[in-house]
Amino acid sequence: MMPQSYDVTEAPLSEFSTKRALEIVKNMSAKPHFVGSQNHKAVANYLQKELQSLGLQTTVQEGFTMTEKGTLVKAKNIIAKIKGTTDSKALLLLAHYDSAPHSFSHGASDDASGVATIIESVRAFLHNKSTNKNDIIILFSDAEEVGLNGAALFVTQHLWAKNIGLVLNFEARGSSGPSYMLMETNQGNSKMSEAFKAANATYPVSNSLMYSVYKMLPNDTDLTVFREAGKIQGFNFAFIDSHYDYHTAQDKFEHLDPKTLAHQGSYLFPLLNHLANADLSDLASAEDDIYFTVPFGFISYPFAWIFPMLIVGFALLFLFVFIGLGKQVLRIDEIIKGFLPLIGALITAGLVTYIGWKLLLNFYPEYQDILQGFTYNGQDYCYAFTSLTLGICFLFYQNKGKRHPEMNQLIAPLFIWLLINTGIALKLKGAGFMILPVLSSAFMLGFYVLTQKTNWLLNVILAIPTLLILAPLIQMFPVGLGLKVMFGTSILTVLTFTLLLPIFGSYEKKGIWATLFILLAIGLFIKAHQESGYTYGKAKPNSLVYALDTDTNKAYWTTYDVNLDEWTKAYLGDNPKSGKPLNTNKLYSKYGSEFTFMAEAPMKNIAQPTIEFLRDTVKGNQHLYRIKISPNRTVNRYDIFNNKGITIHNFKANGVTAIEFKSNISGNTDGKLLSYYVVDNIPLELEFSIPANQKLDLDLVESSFDLLTNPQFSVAKRKSWMIPTPFVLNDAVMIRQKLKATAKTVSAPTPTYRRHWVKDSTSVTKDTLRR
């Protein structure tokens, strides 16, 4: 699925070099470089110099953007262009250069790897003096981690965005494993799949099911903005294994698998050479393709084939059953009995895995600390439950003393698989390729009923589609969706096993095979137990926040952790209070995390922001406001909450209105109006109106990510086996307060009104009250 080696010595200058790309990753990820940090500026300058060293002229695009989810930031995009020979649609190479905030991620995989892949591929492309008809635009976007703001800034405000025909976006959601290609299309994908196939990438890994599932999950990339706001299609390339490193302080150079970076390069270099001269003006299509990959190959066919192939599957099954019954090589009672081991194996394996994982969470409550849902020893559990499932399958299919019972038993899984594919054809067409293993196994049955014998070599050949198409999914699902779906993996394992009954069913001494697989599973569970502890590189996430409420004049230590450790207990104690009272204004987190515990903390003299009401007037039936919030300390984030669901009209923040694109990420928590990630301590200025009969009731949360370095605090450093919890506000000094003026306001006087009676100009018979 991916390169098994990379250039240890430097590759020729005419080729993509993983070693050279790794050097770029190393330089970028030396320190955390989230938006607003000093290192963020250093990385931006470094990238400009890298592009300039290739002979490219760079430009910087800066400006405020606010997404529809209410995320405001001043983004700084790094842009360059390789001019094409014709006035055609441009190819955009895209990766973001900011690292995740809050958790002090170094951003080696996410997304220095993507930036390095682009720089090294462009370097080789320019060295070869390759011709390009199309302009090639390089965009290193900013503020992806906080809200895709850099991409939104480019799509909505840059002149070059109007001429882009296709985007190649390089991303990461882990630190190892194969890189998966995911299409993002507004309509059909037929022409996109043809374009990808024509590029002839060496190690393609993808299928049309991936994007169908991807669209259902709370995961978006910069490419989503291009597709939604710019109507520009593209390809995502992302690796997802070692998901536990994602957005953590462990996303360092030392944890990025070089083979994974090599895989990213194996995509971009051939795609760049092909798409630089391809017609990018006509990639939209009304038709969709089923597509999937096999080693070194990309296969696609139209959605229109789904129902005909399904009909062929049903026809083959009924035909072979009819012939088999007629020749008396199949028996109707044995066929019916074949449903019993299938249903027994499905229920047993599914329940054992589901209950087993729940029990493991009780025995190892620390597994809940890993918000990503995939523990450090997660692969051991994948192998263990899969081995256990195989043992269960052999137990249910022992068939002592019968001649070729597996052929009668094969009909039950074939029928179930055809029902599954009927559901796929109706609801999840992207998975339509799953009919191919069913057809292969149907031919195994057909050969048997026509010849009344089995051929092991033919069966092995016909098993290849099942192994190539279904076996990778068994591994991919828990990696992509988390260990909580392991029971689904066990069910898929049973369904895959039963499609291969002509092979496995012919094994003698199945009881021994069952015992071996169960013993293997026990060994893997023991291995997982031995690796269940925390160490450097496989660290325990924990969180600590100092929360000061200026309205009540109280301060608290608080945490998002479910399991406290020695570091958090030093501040929260052994018996902390519930953190529920602090969740009235819930801060956004990817997994819906809330404060779990809190304890009283000493009051600190922390400089509060200056709040000025620059405008506070009534006009007609609207109350107009312009409010300026100026920090009096170094801050990183402001959150504004609308407590009582007040109707907000014409909302602007720092002069910009929200950019609308349909993100999958549910960024708005109840009442949240805005999250502003501060750069250079630039004040926040809000402009809006509310109905005149409503009362303004907004809360402000000001946060700085400096709890461990703030001179007013003496918080101990974490142990080497600890890291900050990702996806939540962490290591922060937080001030909560009502949004009310704290300094002399610069506002127009509130109008006073005198009531008097006048004649209505349209009716001399009616008196009206006017203001």
Buried (B, 14 or more C-beta within 10 A) or exposed (E): BBBEEBBEEEBEEEBBBBBBBBBBBBBBBBBBBBBBBEBBBBBBEBBBEBBEEBEBEBEEBEBBBBBBBBBBBBBBBBBBBBEBEEEBBBBBBBBBBBBBBBBBBBBBBBBBBBBBBBBBBBBBBBEEEBEBBBBBBBBBBBBBBBBBBBBBBBBBBBEBBEBBBBBBBBBBBBBBBBBBBBBBBEEBBBBBBBBBBEBBBEBBBBBBBBBBBBBEEEBBBBBBBBBBBBEBBBBBBBBBBBBBBBBBBBBBBEBBBBBBBBBBBBBBBBBBBBBBBBBBEEBBBEEBBBBBBBEEEBBBBBBEBBBEBBEBBBEBBEBBBEBBBEEEBBEEEBBEBBBEBBBBBBEBBBEBBBEBBEEBBEEBEBBEBBBBBBBBBBBBBBBBBBBBBBBBBBBBBBBEEEEBBBBBBBBBBBBBBBEBBBEBBEEBBBBBBBBBBBBBBBBBBBBBBEEEEBBEEBBEEBBEBBBBBBBBBBBBBBBBBBBBBBBBBBBBBBBBBBBBBBBBBBBEEBEEBBBBBBEBBBBBBEBBBEBBEBEEBBBBBBBBBBBBBBEEEEBBBBBBBEEBBEBBBEBBBEEBBEBEEBBEBBBBBBEEBBBBBBBEBEEEEBEBBBBBBBBBBBEEEBBBBBBBBBBEBBBBBBBBBBBEEBEBEEBBBBEBEBBEBEBEBEBBBEBBBBBBBBBEEBBBBBBBBBEEEEEBBBBBBBBBBBBBEBEEBEBEEBBEBBBBBBBBBBBBBBBBBEBEEBEEBEBEEEEEEEEEEEEEEEEEEEEEEEE
